Amino acid sequence: MTDARRRIPRTDVLLSEPRLAKAVEDLGRELVKNTVTTAQNRARAGEIPPEAVVDEAVASLPPAASSLREVLNATGVVVHTNLGRAPLSAAALKAVRIAGGSTDVEFDLTDGRRARRGRGALDALAQALPETGGSDGVHVVNNNAAALLLCALVLAPGKEIVISRGELVEIGDSFRIPDLVTSAGARLREVGTTNRTRLTDYTDVLGPDTGFVLKVHPSNFRVTGFTSQVPIAQLARLDVPVVADIGSGLLRPHPLLPDEPDAASALAAGADVVTASGDKLLGGPQAGLLFGAHPVIHRLRRHPAARALRVDKLTLAALEATVRGPEPPVRRFLEADVDVLRARAERLAATLVRRGVDAAAVSSTAAVGGGGAPGVELPSAAVSLSEDYALRLRMGEPVVVARVERGRCLLDLRTVEPEADERLVEAVSRCMS
C-alpha cells in the first residue's frame, strides 16, 4: 500500500499555486512558506488529507504581514489602553495610507526647500485651540510621558519640580511620574498631603532652585472626602513656570465630562505649558501634545532631546486628519444615544435567539477608560451571552473582546460601530459550530 504522505505536495509546488503565489507578493515568501510547512506537517500527522494541504495553507494565511489582529471592542471601555486606545477615523486612516509613501513632510513644494516638519498638524492644533496664539505655541512628541520628560529636561535641569503629594500618580505598566521626571536630572519637591494641599504649601518651598510647578491631573483615580487642591489660576500667580499635565487630550470642556480638565481652560487659567495625550479623548494616534507660550514652546522644540522624541510622518498625518476631519470614533462612542444602543441590542439579541443562541438585551454601564474621567459611568446597552463565549470570541474570527460581568459575557455596544453589528452576529454564530 502506498504511503498517503507521499501524496503531500512539495513546498515549491505549493508556493507556485496561484493563491499562494499571490500571498507571497502580499505577505512575503518566508511567512507563506511557514504557513505551508505547518499545513504539510498536519497532513504528515494524519490530521488532514494530502489533497487538503493547499486549502489549509490558504485558510491559515494571516490577513497582513503584521502579527497584530483586528479586534472588535465590545468591552464598553471607550479608550481601551490594551486594545490600542483610540481607534482612528476613516479620514485619519486614509491620511496614514497617503503618508506611507514619499510626502512633503519636511519639504516646501513651492520653493523646493526644506520646510517645518509637521506644519499641517501643528496648524490644525493651533486652529482648534486659538489660545495657543498660533502654531508656534504647539509641539508634538511621541507620547504624554515624553512631553513631561521634555519639560523636565528643558525647564528644570538640576532644579526642583514642585508637586503636590496627591498628584504623584502611577501611569500604565508601573511607570511613575516621580521616576519619569527625576530621570531627566531634576529633583522632586513634594508638598502638601495625599488629600489636602494648600497654596502656602507651594509658596513655602519656592526659591532659586525651583524649575517649575507641576500640576498633574489624577486621571485614573479619585480622592474624595476631606480634600483640597490648588487650582492652576492660583499657581500661575506664583511667578514660576506652571506645567499642567491634563492627561486625556480634551481640548475644550465637554458636557458629559464636567470634571475632566481641558487644554483651553488650563491655558486660560495661566499655565505656561499644557501637556496631553493625542490617543485618548482627542481620538487620534499616540502622541504627546504640548501647548503654551511661544518662547517656552520654542525652547522645548529646540532642545536636542526633542529630536529623539519626535513623531513620524504617519502620526503627523493621522493627527492632522483627526483634528481637521470628521468626528472620530471616540467622540461618537462617548456621545452615543443610549436609546439607540438599546434598540441595537434588542435587534442583535433577537437575531441570535433565532439562530439558537441564549442571548438577551440588557442595560449596562460603559466607561471612558484610558486613564480619563475616573468614576464617570456611561449608560449603555449590551447583548448578554453565557460566560464561555468570552474566550471563544477572543479566539474566533473576527476577534471580539467582550466584558465578563456577574457570570455573563456582555457585548457592550457603546464601543461597537453600528456598521459592525452584522460582523458581531457572525462572530457569535461561528462560536456555535
C-alpha positions in Angstrom: 0.0 0.0 0.0 1.3 3.4 -0.9 2.0 5.8 2.0 -0.5 8.6 1.8 2.2 11.0 2.9 3.9 10.6 -0.5 0.9 12.5 -2.0 1.7 15.6 0.1 2.7 18.3 -2.5 6.3 19.6 -2.3 6.9 23.1 -1.0 8.0 24.6 -4.3 4.8 23.2 -6.0 2.6 24.7 -3.2 4.3 28.1 -3.4 3.6 28.2 -7.2 -0.1 27.6 -6.6 -1.8 30.8 -7.8 -3.5 31.7 -4.5 -0.3 31.1 -2.5 1.9 32.8 -5.1 -0.3 35.9 -4.7 0.1 35.7 -1.0 3.9 35.7 -1.4 3.5 39.1 -3.1 1.3 40.4 -0.3 2.8 38.8 2.8 6.4 37.8 1.9 7.9 34.4 1.0 9.0 33.4 4.5 5.7 33.9 6.1 3.8 32.0 3.4 6.4 29.2 3.4 6.0 28.8 7.2 2.2 28.5 6.7 2.7 25.9 4.0 5.1 23.9 6.2 2.5 23.9 9.0 -0.2 22.6 6.7 2.2 19.9 5.3 3.1 18.8 8.9 -0.6 18.5 9.7 -1.0 16.2 6.6 2.0 14.1 7.7 0.4 13.7 11.1 -2.8 12.5 9.5 -4.8 15.4 10.7 -5.8 16.4 7.2 -5.7 14.5 3.9 -2.8 15.4 1.5 -5.4 16.9 -1.0 -6.4 19.5 1.6 -2.9 20.9 2.1 -3.4 23.8 -0.3 -6.8 24.9 1.1 -5.5 24.5 4.6 -2.5 26.7 3.9 -4.6 29.4 2.2 -7.1 29.4 5.1 -4.3 29.7 7.6 -2.7 32.8 6.0 -2.8 35.9 8.1 -4.6 39.0 6.7 -1.4 41.0 6.9 2.3 40.6 7.4 1.9 42.1 10.8 1.1 39.9 13.8 -1.4 42.4 15.1 -5.0 41.3 14.8 -8.1 43.4 14.2 -10.3 43.4 17.3 -14.0 44.4 17.7 -14.0 46.2 21.1 -17.2 45.1 22.8 -15.9 45.9 26.3 -17.7 49.2 26.7 -14.4 50.9 27.5 -14.3 53.8 25.1 -10.5 54.3 25.3 -9.1 50.8 26.0 -5.4 51.0 26.5 -4.8 47.3 25.9 -6.6 47.5 22.6 -4.6 50.4 21.3 -6.7 53.3 22.9 -8.4 55.5 20.3 -9.5 53.8 17.1 -8.6 56.1 14.2 -11.3 57.7 12.0 -11.6 56.8 8.3 -10.1 60.2 7.5 -7.1 59.5 9.7 -6.6 56.0 8.2 -6.7 57.5 4.7 -4.2 60.1 5.7 -1.9 57.4 7.0 -2.1 55.5 3.7 -1.1 58.6 1.8 1.7 59.4 4.2 3.1 55.8 3.8 4.8 56.8 0.6 7.0 59.8 -0.2 5.4 63.0 1.2 6.2 66.7 1.7 6.5 66.2 5.5 9.6 68.5 5.6 9.6 69.9 2.0 8.1 73.1 0.6 6.7 72.3 -2.9 6.6 75.9 -3.8 10.3 76.8 -3.5 11.8 73.4 -3.3 13.4 74.0 0.1 13.3 72.3 3.5 10.1 73.2 5.4 9.0 73.0 9.0 8.3 69.4 9.9 4.6 68.6 10.6 3.4 72.1 9.9 0.0 70.8 8.8 -0.7 69.0 12.1 0.7 72.0 14.2 -1.5 74.4 12.3 -4.6 72.2 12.7 -4.0 72.0 16.5 -3.4 75.8 16.7 -6.6 76.5 14.9 -8.5 74.1 17.1 -7.0 75.8 20.1 -6.6 79.6 19.4 -5.5 80.1 22.9 -2.0 79.0 21.8 -1.7 82.1 19.6 -0.6 80.1 16.6 1.4 77.0 15.6 4.5 78.4 17.4 2.6 77.6 20.6 2.2 73.9 19.7 4.7 71.0 19.7 4.2 67.2 19.3 6.2 64.4 20.7 5.6 60.6 20.8 3.5 60.4 23.9 2.5 62.4 27.0 5.2 60.9 29.1 7.7 62.2 26.6 6.1 65.6 26.8 6.7 65.7 30.6 10.2 64.4 30.2 11.0 67.2 27.7 9.6 69.8 30.1 11.8 68.4 32.9 14.9 68.4 30.6 14.4 72.0 29.4 12.8 73.8 32.4 14.3 72.1 35.4 17.8 70.6 34.7 19.4 70.1 38.1 16.5 72.0 39.7 13.4 71.2 41.7 10.0 70.4 40.3 7.3 71.2 42.9 4.3 68.8 43.0 1.5 68.0 45.4 1.7 64.6 47.1 -1.8 63.9 45.9 -0.6 64.1 42.3 2.3 61.6 42.5 0.5 59.2 40.2 1.5 55.9 38.6 0.6 55.6 34.9 0.4 52.5 32.8 2.8 49.5 33.1 4.1 50.6 36.6 5.7 53.8 35.3 5.5 56.6 37.9 5.5 60.4 37.3 8.2 60.9 40.0 10.6 58.4 38.4 9.9 59.9 35.0 10.8 63.5 35.8 13.7 62.7 38.0 15.2 60.6 35.3 15.8 63.9 33.5 18.1 65.1 36.2 15.5 67.2 38.1 14.7 66.9 41.8 11.2 66.4 43.0 9.9 68.6 45.8 6.7 67.2 47.3 4.3 69.5 49.1 1.0 69.0 51.0 -0.5 65.7 51.8 -2.2 63.0 49.8 -5.7 64.5 50.3 -5.1 68.2 51.1 -2.7 70.7 49.5 -2.8 74.5 50.1 -1.3 77.4 48.3 1.0 78.1 51.2 2.5 74.6 50.8 3.8 75.8 47.4 4.9 79.3 48.4 6.9 77.9 51.4 9.3 75.9 49.2 9.7 78.2 46.1 13.1 79.7 45.5 16.1 79.9 43.2 16.2 76.1 42.8 12.6 75.9 41.6 12.4 74.9 37.9 8.6 74.8 37.7 5.4 73.8 39.5 3.9 70.6 38.0 0.1 70.2 38.2 -0.9 66.6 37.4 -4.5 65.5 36.8 -5.0 62.2 38.7 -6.9 60.9 35.7 -7.1 57.2 36.7 -8.3 57.5 40.3 -10.3 59.8 42.6 -9.6 61.1 46.1 -12.9 62.1 47.8 -14.0 63.3 51.2 -11.8 65.7 53.2 -9.8 67.1 50.3 -8.4 70.3 48.8 -6.1 71.2 45.9 -4.8 74.4 44.4 -6.2 75.4 41.0 -4.0 76.4 38.1 -5.1 80.1 38.3 -3.7 80.4 41.8 -0.4 78.6 40.9 0.0 80.9 37.9 0.4 83.9 40.2 3.5 82.4 41.9 6.0 83.9 39.4 7.3 80.5 38.5 6.5 78.4 35.4 3.5 76.1 35.7 3.3 72.9 33.7 -0.2 71.3 33.7 -0.5 67.7 32.7 -4.2 67.3 31.8 -3.6 63.7 30.5 -6.6 62.7 28.4 -6.3 65.1 25.5 -9.6 67.0 25.8 -9.1 70.3 24.0 -12.2 72.0 25.3 -14.8 71.3 28.1 -17.2 68.5 27.4 -20.7 68.5 28.9 -20.5 64.7 29.7 -17.2 65.1 31.5 -17.6 68.2 33.7 -14.6 67.3 36.0 -12.2 66.4 33.2 -9.6 69.2 32.6 -9.1 70.6 29.1 -6.3 72.4 27.4 -8.2 75.6 26.6 -9.2 76.1 30.3 -5.7 75.3 31.5 -4.1 77.8 29.2 -6.8 80.4 30.1 -6.0 79.9 33.8 -2.4 80.8 33.2 -0.5 77.5 32.7 2.8 78.1 30.8 2.7 74.6 29.3 -0.1 72.1 29.0 0.6 68.5 28.1 -1.9 65.9 26.9 -2.2 62.6 25.0 -3.4 62.5 21.4 -4.8 59.0 21.5 -7.3 59.4 24.3 -10.3 61.8 24.2 -8.9 63.7 21.2 -9.4 60.4 19.3 -6.2 60.4 17.3 -2.9 58.5 17.2 -0.4 58.1 20.1 1.2 61.4 20.6 2.2 63.8 23.3 0.8 67.3 22.8 2.4 70.4 24.2 0.6 73.8 24.2 1.8 77.0 25.7 3.5 80.4 25.4 5.7 80.8 22.2 9.0 81.4 24.0 8.6 78.3 26.2 7.5 76.0 23.4 10.4 77.3 21.2 12.8 76.2 24.0 11.2 72.8 24.2 11.3 72.4 20.4 15.0 73.3 20.1 16.3 71.0 22.9 18.5 68.2 21.5 16.1 65.6 23.1 13.2 66.9 21.0 14.8 65.1 18.0 14.8 61.8 19.9 11.1 62.3 21.0 9.7 63.4 17.6 6.9 61.6 15.9 6.9 60.1 12.4 5.1 61.2 9.3 2.3 58.6 9.8 1.5 60.1 13.2 1.5 63.6 12.0 -0.8 62.7 9.1 -3.3 60.9 11.4 -3.2 63.7 14.0 -3.9 66.4 11.4 -6.8 64.4 9.9 -8.2 63.7 13.3 -8.3 67.4 14.2 -9.5 68.7 10.8 -11.6 65.8 9.7 -15.0 64.3 10.8 -15.8 63.3 14.3 -13.5 60.4 15.4 -14.9 57.2 16.8 -14.1 58.0 20.4 -16.3 61.1 20.3 -19.1 59.1 18.7 -18.8 56.4 21.3 -18.8 58.9 24.1 -21.9 60.7 22.8 -23.9 57.7 21.7 -27.6 57.8 22.3 -28.5 55.1 24.9 -31.9 54.6 23.3 -30.3 53.8 20.0 -27.9 51.4 21.8 -30.8 49.6 23.4 -32.6 49.2 20.1 -29.5 47.7 18.5 -29.0 45.3 21.5 -32.6 44.1 21.2 -32.3 43.6 17.4 -29.0 41.7 17.7 -30.2 39.6 20.6 -33.4 38.7 18.7 -31.3 37.7 15.7 -29.1 35.5 17.8 -32.0 33.8 19.6 -33.4 32.9 16.2 -30.1 31.2 15.5 -30.3 29.2 18.7 -28.1 31.3 20.9 -29.0 32.0 24.5 -28.9 35.8 24.2 -30.7 38.7 25.7 -30.5 42.5 25.5 -29.6 44.1 28.8 -28.7 47.5 30.2 -25.0 48.0 31.0 -22.6 50.6 32.2 -19.7 51.7 30.0 -16.6 53.7 31.0 -14.3 56.3 29.4 -11.1 54.4 30.1 -7.5 55.2 29.1 -6.9 57.0 32.4 -9.6 59.5 31.8 -12.7 60.6 33.6 -12.4 58.2 36.6 -15.8 57.3 38.1 -17.8 58.6 35.1 -20.4 56.0 34.2 -21.9 55.9 30.7 -25.3 54.3 30.5 -25.2 51.7 27.7 -26.8 48.5 26.4 -25.3 45.1 25.7 -26.1 41.6 24.4 -25.7 39.1 27.2 -24.4 35.6 26.5 -23.2 32.7 28.6 -19.8 33.4 30.1 -18.0 30.7 28.0 -18.5 32.9 24.9 -15.9 35.3 26.1 -12.9 33.0 25.4 -14.4 31.6 22.2 -15.0 35.1 20.8 -11.4 36.1 21.6 -10.2 33.1 19.7 -12.6 33.5 16.7 -12.7 35.5 13.5 -13.3 38.3 13.7 -11.7 38.6 17.1 -14.2 40.0 19.6 -13.2 41.2 23.1 -16.2 41.4 25.4 -16.6 42.0 29.2 -17.4 39.3 31.7 -19.7 40.5 34.5 -21.6 38.5 37.0 -21.1 35.3 35.2 -22.2 36.6 31.8 -20.4 37.6 28.7 -21.5 41.1 27.7 -21.1 42.6 24.3 -21.4 46.3 25.1 -22.5 48.2 22.0 -21.3 51.6 23.1 -17.8 50.8 21.7 -19.0 48.9 18.6 -19.7 50.8 15.4 -23.2 50.2 14.1 -21.7 49.0 10.8 -20.0 46.2 12.7 -23.3 44.7 14.1 -23.5 42.0 11.4 -19.9 41.0 12.0 -20.7 40.7 15.7 -23.6 38.4 14.9 -21.5 36.3 12.6 -18.7 36.0 15.2 -21.1 34.8 17.8 -22.7 32.4 15.4 -19.4 30.8 14.5 -18.8 30.1 18.1 -21.7 27.6 18.0 -20.1 25.4 15.3 
